[in-house]
Amino acid sequence: MFGAHRFYLGKTGTAITMLILTFVGIVTAILAVGFILLFAVGIWTLVDIFLIPGLIRDEKDQMRQRLTVEAVHQGVALNH
């Protein structure tokens, strides 16, 4: 619920949003408004449980493509 998984995946904006919503929800839980925020972040976390494998797969594919392109460019540079 603190957005650590989003920080790890490089999604800093949504990670900070999730962290702020969780913190504000905890602080304002006394006023009952916080429970709404915590409920929303909880739903968001549940959705992320299903999205994270795809996000990780996409990140790995992008990294693989970048490394392949770099290797091809280095190979071309070494051949000239």
C-alpha positions, 0 to 999 in steps of 0.5 A, a space after each residue: 500500500 506504500 507504492 514500493 512496487 511502483 518505485 521498483 518499476 520506475 513508476 515514480 509519479 504513481 508511487 508517490 501518489 500511492 504513498 501520499 494517499 496512504 499517509 493521508 488516509 492513515 492520518 485522517 482515519 480519525 475523521 473517517 475520511 481516511 478510511 475512504 482513502 485507505 479503501 481506494 488505495 487497497 483496491 488500487 493495490 489489489 488491481 496492481 497484484 494482477 497488473 505487476 506481472 505484465 508490467 515486469 514482463 514489459 520492462 524485461 522486454 524493453 530492456 532486452 530490446 535496448 541491450 540487443 540494439 546496443 550489442 548490434 551497434 557495438 558489433 557494427 562499430 567493432 567491424 568497421 
